[in-house]
Amino acid sequence: MRKFQFLILLGFIFYSCKNDLKVAAQETDFNLNWEFYLSQEDENINEIPQNKYKSVNLPHDWVVEEEFDSTLVNDALATGYLASKGYGYYKKTFDKKYNEKEVVYALFDGVYNNSEVYINGEKLGFHPYGYSPFYFEISDYLNKEGENNTIAVKIDHTRYADSRWYTGAGIYRKVDLITNNKLHIPVWGTFVTTPKVSKESATVQLNVKVKNDFSSQEDIGIETKILDANNNTVATSTNKLTIKGNASSEVQQSIDVTNPNLWSTITPNLYKAVTSIIKDKKTVDTYETTFGIRTIKFDANTGFYLNGENMKIKGVCLHHDGGLVGTAVPKGVWKRRLQILKDGGTNAIRISHNPASTELLDLCDEMGILVQDEFFDEWDNPKDKRLNKGESKSTDYITRGYGEHFQKWAKKDLTNTMLSHRNHPSIFQWSIGNEIEWTYPRNADATGFFDNMEWSGNYFWSEPPHSVEKIKSELETLPRGKYDIGKTAQKLSKWTKAIDTTRPVTANLILPSSSHLSGYTDALDVIGYSYRRVLYDYGHKNYPDKPIMGTENLGQYHEWKAIMERPHISGTFLWTGIDYMGEIRAAWPVRVQPSGLLNTAGFAKGSYHMMKTLWNEEPHIHIATQNIEKSLNKIDEKGNIVAKDPERWKYALWEWQDVNEHWNYNDNEMISIEIYSNCQEIELFLNDKSLGRKKLSDFEDHIYKWGVPFVEGKLIAKGIKDGVEITEEIVTARKGTKIELASQETSIKADNYDVSHIILQLTDDHGNPAKTDDKLITFNIEGEAKLLGVDNGWKKSVQKFQSNQGKTHNGRILLIIQAKDVQSQVTVTASAEGLESQSITININ
């Protein structure tokens, strides 16, 4: 027995010595085995009985677990009819022994919101903003014996309509526990830039912050190795540093990389900087920084350049919910959504209207998607959270949002966000705000758009009724409020540029005609126009030195046409890439803002296919149909199909026209057939009979049209683009008689995070999709996987997300399951009354 104990002791000594030689920073996954309690009362977090808690893993959004509730009425216009009010209490017990040579940090990527953090009963601090990352050092609060440490988080979400969209609530992003030697590179302690880039060589500049929490002065070396995607060392730099006790210092390293592999939207090449602190020839700390080598440039006359190549920004805006998972979005859910958007031609996303999660940014780095990271939706003054037009009345308790914290917290939240995000090569713009002008009344009044009896124009499609000179005069004479929009913008821009000057500062301007004169755009490097494509020429003429782009626009052909016709417009961000919950403008049971190219289940709409034809060179055809009376078209006196309003397409707004993807109608019923395509010519066939060949150039609205009396059978569109022929078809399938299950993720990792999206489609006896016969589906899951929920994507579906049952829409429904940490073969079986059950197997490895 003593020999055995001696061997254990010897092993421990050897392990300790080994660790002394190389003590790397330890980043521990801190997301499993938490406990959660939701209360409608404000309770003492240190006195809540254990039996009130339930077990959860993070990320966690408690709101999405609820039922949709029509009785919430106007208070739920922002939340999407999900009740989110309450106090959330989280706690986790863990073992971590106090070590006088170590520092320990708890890093939160996002907690919604008004959170207080405690460790072993001691309050560490308060963090109101739900979107900015933050951390606390917890070293001195750990139990000396190391066992039964408890970290606890209290969330006050009683102001449950505090944003204009669904926010969710909880610790909805990941948490890390980080352990360092007291001589270390702190959280967010590096910054990588690439000031000189060519095909032959790139200069990588690395700023390294070093923190010495020992009382003694230390002489150290700072060594950085640059690794390529294959983990080959391509460059190295070493510096010496003397750092005083209880002090911080910065080291700048300049490293040349030959023949660099550039990061772009086509080739998202990534590098890694591995920085080590060397003390007495021993590594006491290491820090890894992923980065990309690339250049960005905006020109007021010729637009945007990535790595010297002129290109258009084909962007979409995204809110932070992921449909059925709420705001606790697994990385795999984001990956599927982003891949569908990228397949449609998207090369950029705007995070609306708040900083992104680290996982989303990681994916954009890996997939080659540019990112505009946006800081705030509110500045000095509040916004109306219910109807977006009564800002001065938005003062009731439940709608009090970030505006009440802005004066005290804005600099801290902006700084934390930038320090955390600045090494992501995908980020190419910092946006300091979204449609802020409404909250400073004099800026709206100065334009003459509103409450002007002499003006008969339309805000969306008309230039300002007041001239530039008149707007300037109005801004000088109208009464000023407590805060000035120009001064606040310049303050935010100054804070941004104090941290990073390699990316332009922008903002989304809903009233650019006044913002150009209020001092707002003086703070901006790129001017973002919100729904103001009619001002592209106006802005370029009056402010020729300012680069302009669309930062919130409509998913319509006319938006993209305006950009393609103007080299000086860099691109756009469409509202939105995906439907999001909240900001409701229609009666119950509409639960979403249905402006997305995709619905909440990630299923494509007509607008997605339209943009795909505009944003991709590869030929694409999509067939849509509708009863002629319900459609936008008619049959004229000559028997030709034409638009009922030939000008309507030029002024279409957020939602795509009401069309179907099926060929199921009444015999001889006149049907409008729309085809969205980039093919130069298409010939349409019905049951092998040609309905004629047409050219895209004959359709001003970029939509092929046929008017056809319905006959059961098959529609086939044969198109040609640049000599390449493609075919698309839809088939009559009136009855769903079979269940078809499919997933692109039939093998996932047993890591508690990975997900599989399983799509169910009803088909007829011949395997044709049945899109007009919906059924209630029950899913049964056998094996080690967690049910995340179901969603058919329909804007009017108010089925509970976290359920194993759901009714299809257009014959289709999505199920998402998540792996546990056990290798398993999971069988998902789908059944419906009167149909034979079907199963799919997902391997969890």
N, C-alpha and C positions, 0 to 999 in steps of 0.2 A: 504494500500500500504506500509506504513512504517513497519507494522508488518511483511509483506512478505519480505521486504528488510532485516529486523532484522534476520529473520529465515535463509535467505541466508548467511548473515554475520556470524551467529552462526555456520552454517554448514561449512563455509569456515574455521573458527577458529578451529572447531573440526577436520576437515580434515588436517589442517596444523599441529595441535598438534599430530595427529595420525602419520603423515609423519615424524615428529621429532623423534618419538619413533623408527621408522624403515624406514630408507631411503636407499632403495636398489638401486644398479646401474640400470639405465634405458637404455636398448638397444633398440633403436627404428628402426623399419624397414624403411629404407631410400631410397627405390628403386622405389617408385611409383611417377608418375606425374613430370617427368623430361621433359626437352625440348632439342631438338637436331638440329644442323645445320651442314651440310657438305659443305665445300668450297674447291676449288682448290687453293685458295689464302690465304696467311698468313694475318689474320685480327686481329684487336684489339678486344679482347673478351668482353671488356666493352663498345664497341661502335656498336655492331651488332644489327640492327633493329629487333624488336620483330617479325615482319611478316615473317622473314626468318626461324624461328624455327618451328619444328613440335613436337607434343607430343609423348613421348616414356616412357616406363617403363624399368627399369633395371632388370637383365642384358641385354645389348644391343650390338649387333655386326652389324655395318653398312655394312660390306663387303658382308655378305651372302644375303643381299637384292638385289644384283646386278645380271645381266644376265651373263652367261658364254660367254666369248669373245675370239674367236680364233685369233683375230688380235693382241693379247698381245704377242703371240709367245714365245720366250725364256724367256722373262721377267716374264712370268706366270708359268714357270716350278715349281717354288716354291709355287705360290699362288693358283694353281689349276684353272687357267683361269678365276679367278674372280678379277675384278679391285678393288683395295683397296686403291689406292693413295688418299691422301687428308689430310686436317685439319678438325678434328672433334671438335665441340664446344657443350658442355653440360652445362645446368644450371638448378637449382631448387630453387624455392622460398619457404621459410618455416617460420613458426613462432617459435621463441625460445627466450624467454626473458633472458637477461643477469642477472646472479645471482652471487653475489660476493662470495658465499659459495660453488659454483659448478665449476667443470671443464667439458668441453664438447669436445669430440673427434669425428672426422670424419674418419672412418676406411674403407679403400678400399682394397678388397681382390685381385683385379687385374685390371689394366687398360693398354690396349695396344695402344700405348706405347709413350714414350717421352712426358709425361704429365706434365702440369702445373696446379696447383690448386689455386683458388682464393676464398676469402670470402668477400662479400660486397666491391668488387673492389680491395681488398688488396691481393697481391700474397703471398701465404703460402709457396710455394716451387715447386721444379722440381723433377720428378721421372722417370728415363729413362726406367728401366726394366719393361717389360710387364707382368712378371709372379710373381714377389714378392709382398707380401702385404705391405701396408704402411698406416700411419695415420698422421693426424695433429691435434694439439689442437687448437680449434677455439674460446675458451671462450671469450677472450679479444676483439674479432672482432665482436661479436654479437651486434646488435642494442639494445640500452638500453631499448627502449620501447617494444622490443620483436617481432615486426611485420616486415614482408617483408625482412627477411634476404635472401641473395642470395649466393649460393655456385655455382661456375662455374669451369669447367675443360676444358682445351684446350689440344688436342692431335695432335701431329705432326707425321703423318704416310706417309709422302712423301717418306721415304725410304721403299717402300711397299714390296720389296722382301728381307727383312732383315733377314729372317730365311729360312731354307731349306724345310719348310712345310707351309701349310696354317696357318696363325696366327690369322686371323680376325683383327678387330680394333674396339676400343670403350671401354666404361666401361662395360666389358663383364663378370665381376663377381660382386657379391653382395657388397652393401655398407651399413654400419651401422652408426647410430648416437648414441654415448654413452655418457650418462650424469652421473657424479659421484659427491659425496661430495668431497671437496678438500682434505680430509683425506680418502685415497682410495687405493685399489689395482689397479694398472694401467693396460692398455691394455697388454695382454700376460704376466701378472704378477705372474703366478704360474707355477710350474714345479713338476709333480708327477712322482716318480720312485718307483719300487718295488724291493729293493735290496735283500730281502730274501723271498722266496716263497716255500711253500710245500702244500700238500693237507690239512694239519691240520691248518696252519697259514701262514699269509703273513705280512711282514712289509711294510707299505706304507709310503714313505718319501715324504713330501710336502715342497717345498721351496716357500715361499710367499714373494713377494716384496710389501712393503708398501710405499706410497708416501704421504708426508705431504706438501701441498701447502699453508697452513696457515703459518703465520710468527711466531706463538707461538709454544712452545714445547708442545707435547701432550703425556699423559699417557693413553695407550689403552690396550685392550685385543684382542687377535686373536683367534677366536674359529672356529674349522673346524669339521663338521659332515660328516661322510662317509655314503652315502645312497646306498642301493642296487637297483636292477632293479625295485623293487616294492616300492621304496621310503621309505623303512624301515631304520632307523638309526642303523648301525651295529658297529660304533665306533666313539669316539669323542676325540678331543684334544684341550687344551686351553693354550695359552701363554700370558705373559705380555710383553709389549714393551713400552719403552720411546723413542720417536722420536723427534728430534729437528725440529724447523721451517724451511720450505723450504729445506727439506732434504728427502732422501730415505733411507730405511733400509730393511734388509731381516730377515725373521724368518724361522727357520727350525723346522718342526713338524714330529715326528716319531709316527706312529699309527699302532697298531696291529689289523688285521682282522682275526678272527677265521673262519675255514672252508671256505676259499675263493672260490668263483665261478670263475674259471680261464677263461681268454679270449683265444680263439683258433679259428682256421678256421672252426671247427665243432660246437663249442659252444661259440659264440662271446659275452660273458657276460661282461656287462659294469657296472661301479660304477660311482658315482658322489660325488665329494668333494665340499661341500658348506661352504665357508669360510666367516666369518663375522668379521668386525671391530666393537668392542664395546667401546663406550666412555660414561662414566657416566651412565652405565647400559642401554644405548640406542644403538641400531644397526645403525651405520651411513653408512655402505657400506657392500654389499655382492657380492661374486664372485663365480660362479659355474665352476667346472672343471670336465669334463667327462674323465674317464680313464679306463684302463683295467689292471688286474693283470695277468702277464705272464712272462715267462723267454724265452730268446733266446740264442743259442750258435752255433758257427761254429767250426767244428773240421777238421783239415787238412787231416785226414785219413778217417773219417767216416761221414763227411757232416754236415747237419743242424739238430738242435734239437729245438723243440717248446715245452715248459713245460716238458723238459726232454725226449720227445719222438722223435726218429729219423724219419725224413720225408723228402721227396723230394719236392723241390719248383717247382710247376707246374705253371709257370708264363707266362704272355704275356705283351708286351710293348703296351702302349696306347699313342697316341697324344691327344691333348686337344680339338679337334673339335668333334662335335656330329652330323656330317652329315648335314641334312637339317636345323638345328638350328645354324649352324656355331659354334662359340666358346662360345656363350651365352647359355650354356647348362642347361636347367632346371634339378633340382635334379631327377625328375621322369624319364627323358630321360637316365641319367646315371644309375639309378636303373634298368631299363629294360635291358640295355646293360650288366651291371655287372652280373645280374641274369642269362642271357643266357650263358655268359662265365662260371659262376660258375656251372651251370647245365652241362656244358661240361667238368668239372673237374678242371678248373682254380682255384688256391688257392692264387695267388699273381699277382700283376700288378707292372710294372715299369713305372713311369711317364716320358715319353720321350718328350723332353729332358729338362724339366723345372719343377719347383715346381707345385704341384697340387693345385686345388681349395679346400677351406675348406669344401664345400659341398661334393665333391668327397671323401675326407678323412673321413668325417662323415659317409658316406655310407659304406666305407670299414670297419670302426669300427663296424658298426651295422650288416653287412653281413658276417663278418669273412673273410676278404681278406687282405693278407699281402701286404705291399706297400714298394717299393723302391722309395724314393723321391729324384729326381735328380735336382741339382742346375743349371748347365750350359752346353751349347753346344759349347760355345766359351770361350777361356781364353785370353791369351795375344795377339794371332794372329787371323786374320779373317779366316772364311771358305768360300769356293765357294758356293754360294746359288743356283746356277743354275744346275751345273752338278756334284758337289761333287768331283771334281778332279783337280781344278785349283786354289787352295788356294792363291797362290802368285799373282793371277790376280784379285782377288775379291776386287777391290778397287773403282768401280764406285758407284755413289751416292746412287742408289736405293737398293744396296745390303749391305750397311754399317749397321752392326748389333751391337750386344752387345759388340763385341770385342773393340769398340772404347770407351766404358764406363767401361770396366773391371777393369782397374787399379784404378780408383777412387771409383767405386761403388760395387765391388765384395764383400767386407767384409760386407757392410751394407745390401746388398740383401741376402746374405747367413744368416746373423744374423736375419734379419726380418723373413725370411722363417722358420728358426729353432724355434725361439721364438713362432711363431704362430702355428707351427705344432707339436711341441715336445711332447704334451700330448696325441697324437693319438696312441693308442696301435697297430693299424694296421701297422704303420711305423716300419720296422725292419732293414732298411739300409738307410744310407745317401750316395748318390752318388755325388761325386764332379765334375764329368765330363763325357762326351760322345765322344769317338773316337777322342780324342784331338791330338793324335800323328801325324796325317797328317799335322797339322799346325806347326810342328817343324821338318823341312826337314831332319835333321841329324838322327832322330830316324827311319824314313823310310829307309834312305840310308844305315844305319848300318846293317839292316837285310839281305840285298842282294836280296830281292824279286824283286826289280824293276830296270830296266835299267842295267840288268846283262846279258851280252851276253853268259855267260857260263852256265846259269841256264835254264832248260827246264821244270821246274815244274809248278804247279798251286797254286796260293796263298791260295785258299780255302782248298786244300786237301794235301798240302805238308808242311813238316817242313821247317824252314828257311834254305836257302842254306848255310848261314854262321853258323859256330859253335858258342857256347856260348862264347868261348874265342875270336873268331874273332869279334863278335858283340861288346864285351866289348872293344876290341882294337879300333874298328871303332869309338865307342862313345868317346873314349879318344882323337882321332886324328882328326876327322871331324871338320870343322869349326863350331863354336857355333854362334847362333843368339843372338839377344839382350836379349832374355829371355830363361831361362832354364826350361824344363818341370818338372824336378824333384823338383827344388826349388819351383816352383809355386804349384805343388801338395802338397808339405809339408806345405806350407803356408795355403792352403785351409783346409787341414786336421787339422792343429793346431787350426784354427778358429772354425772348427766344434767341436773338442773335448773340446774346452774351454767352450762350451755350453752344450754338452751332450756326456758322455762316455758310456752310456748304450747300444748304438747301434753301430755296426761296420761301418767304413767308407769304401766305395768301389768306383769303377769307371768302366766304360765300355771300355775295352782296345782292340783296333783294331790291335795293334802290340805288344802283350804281350812279345814276345821274346826280344824286345829292352826295353820295359818298366820295365821288371824285373831287368835291368842293368843300367837304366838311373837315378835311384833314385825315379822314379814314384811309383813303388809298395812299396817302403819303407814307403810311406805315407798311405798305405792302409792296412786294416785288412782282407778284403776279396777281392780276385782278380777276376774281371769279364772279361771273354773272349768273344770277339765279333766275331762270325762266325769262331771260331778257335777250334772247337771240336777236330780237328786233333792234337791239342797240349795238350790235357788233360793229357796224360801220360808223355809227354815231360815236362810240367810244374811241375807235381807232382814229377818226378824224379829229376829235377834240383833244385827245390825250395820246398822241402818236408814239410817245416814248414808253408807254405802259403795255407790257404783254397782257393779253386778255384771253380768257378761255371760259367755257361754260362749266360751272361747278355744281349746278343742279338744273337738270333739263328733262324734257319729256321723252319717253321711249317711243318716238314717232319718227317717220321718215323725214319730215320737214326739218327736224332738229339737225340731223346728220347732213342733209343736203346743204343747209346754211353753213356748216363747218367746212365741208369739202370744197365749197365755192370760195373760201376765204383762207388763204395761206397764213394770215396773221392770227387766226384762231387756233390755239394749240390742240383743242379737243374738248371733251365733255365728260361729265359724270351724270348718267341718267338716273332719274328718280322712279323706281329703284331697281336694283338687280333682283331682289327677292321680296315678295310680300312680307310685311311685318305686322305684328300685332299692335293695336292701338291707333291713335290719330284717326279715329273712326268718323266718317262723314256720311254714313248711311244708316238706315234703321236696323234694329235687331232683326235677324241674327247675324248681320255682317260683323265679323270679329277682327278684320284686318284692314289695312290700307292696301287696296288691291292694284297698286300701280306697278308691281314687279314684273320683270321679264319671266320670272319663275314664281310659282305659288309656294306656300309654306312647306309643301312636301317635296319641293325641288322639281316639280313637273313643269315643262315649258309651256308658255302661252304663245299666242300669235305674235306678240311684240318681240319675243325672243327670236322667233324664226325670221322676222323682218330684219332685226339687227344682225343676225347671223349672215344674212345675204349681203348686208352692207359692209360688215367688218371682216369678212373672210374672202380669200381668193378662190377657195375650193367651191365647186358648184354645189348648190343646195336648192331643194324644192320642198315646200310644205303646202299641203292642200287643206283648205278650210271651206266649210259650207254653211249655208243658212237659208231658211225660208225667205223668199224674195221680199215679203212684206216686213220681216224683222231685220232685214239686212240694210246696208247703206246704199244699196243699188236698186235699179229698176230696169224694166224693159221699155225702150222708147218706141215711138210709132213705127220705126223701121225694123223693129225686132231685135235691136242690139242692146246689150247690157251696158248701162252707163250709171254713173254715180247720181243719186238723188240730188245731192248738192255738190257740184263739181269743185267747189272751193273748200269744202269741209276738211279735206286732208291737210290743208295748209295750217289749220288752227286746232287740230286734234290735241286733246290734253292728256291726262294721266292714264286713263284706263283704255285698253285696246277694245276695239269693237266686238260686239257679241257674235261670235262665230263658233262653229262646232268642228270636231275632227272626225265626224262619222258620215256615213252614206246610208242613213236610215230615215226615210221620209214616206209620205203617202204617194201612191201612184199618180203620175202626171202633175204633181205639185211642182210649181216653178221654183227652182233652187238657184241661188246665187253661189257660184263657185269662185273663191278667191285663191290665188296661188302666190305665195311669197317666194321669190326666187331671184338669184343673180344670173340665171341662164339668159343668154341673149334671145333665144327662141324656145318656145314650148309648144308641143302638140298634145292635145288632150283627147283621150279615148274613153268611151263608155261602152263596155262589153265589146271591145275590139273595133268599134266603129269610131272613126275620127270625127271629132267635133271642131276640127280646124286647128291650124297652126297660127300662133300669134307671136309678136315681137315685144320685148320689154320696152323698147323705145316708144311704143305707141301708148304707153300708160304713164301719164304724168305723175301719178301717185305711187309708181313703182309696184303696183299690184296687178297681176294678170286677172282678168275676169271673163267668166263664161256664164250665160244664163241657160239652164238646162232643165227640161221637165224630168222629174225623177222617174227612173226605171231601176228596179233592183238589179244589183250586180256589182261590177267593178269599174272604178274610175282609175285610169292610168295617165300620168303626166310624164311625157318624155321630153327632156330638155337637153340643150347643148350650150356649152360655154367654152370658148376658146378651143373648140375642136373636141372637147371631152363630153361624152353623152352620159346622162344619168336618168334614172326612172324612179318615180314614187307612185304609190297606189293606196287607195282605201277601198274597202269591200263592205257590202251590206252584211251586217251581223246583228240581227235584232234580239237574239236571245242568248244570255250567258248560260251555257250548259257545262262548262268546264272551268277549273281553276288552274291558273299558271303562276308559278312562283319563280322568281329570279333574283339573283344577287351577284354583284361584281366582287363581293368580299366573302367568298366561300371558305377562306382560311384567314383567321385573325389571331392576334397574340393574346396569350393568357396573362394580361398585365393589369387588369381592372379598368382599363381605359378604352381599348380598341372596340370598334363597333362594326356591325354588319347591317346594311340597309337591304331589306327584303321587300321587293315590290310584287304585289299581287295584281294580276290582270284577269278579268273574266273573259273567256273566249267562247265562240260557238263550237259546234262539232268539228269544224274544219280548222280550228286554231286561229280564226280571225278575231281580233279584239272586239269585244262586245261593249260598246261605249254608251249604250242607252238603257241598260238593264242592270240596275244596282241592287246589291244584296248585302245583308248583314253578315259579316265574316267574324268567326271566332278563331283565334290563334291559340295553339297549345305549344308550350316550349318544354322540351325534355333535355336536360343537361345543365351544365354549369354556366348559365348565362342569365343576365338581368334584363327584364323587359323594360325598355325605355318608353315605349308607347306607340300609338298609331295616329295617322293623319292622312286624310284623303286630299288635303290641299284646297278644298273648296272654300271660298270666302264666307259662305253661309253655314259651314259645318261647325256646330257647337258641341260635338261629341267630346267627351273627356279624353284628353291626350293619354294619360297614364292608365291605359286599359288594354286588355287583350281582345277587345271587341270594337268593331267599327264598321260603318256602312261605306261601301265604295262610292266614288263619284266618277262619272265617265268610266265605270267598270274597274276602277283602280284604287288601291290604297297602299300606303307605306307603313311598314313595321320596322322599328329599329331595336336591335338587341345589343347588349354590351357584355364583353367578356368578363369573367371573374379571374382569379389568379390560379385557376386549376385547369390543367389540360383536360379537354373533354370533346366529345363529339355531340354537338347539339342538333336535335331534330326539331324543326318548326313545322307544325301541321296546321293547315288552314281548312276550315270547314264552313259550309253554308247549307241551309235547309234545301233539300232536293238535289244537291250536287255531291259528287264524289270528292272526298277529302284528298288533299295533295300535301306532300311533304318536301322539305328541302333540308339538306344537311350542311351545317357550318362546322368546320373543324377549328377548334381552339387549341393552339399549339404553344 
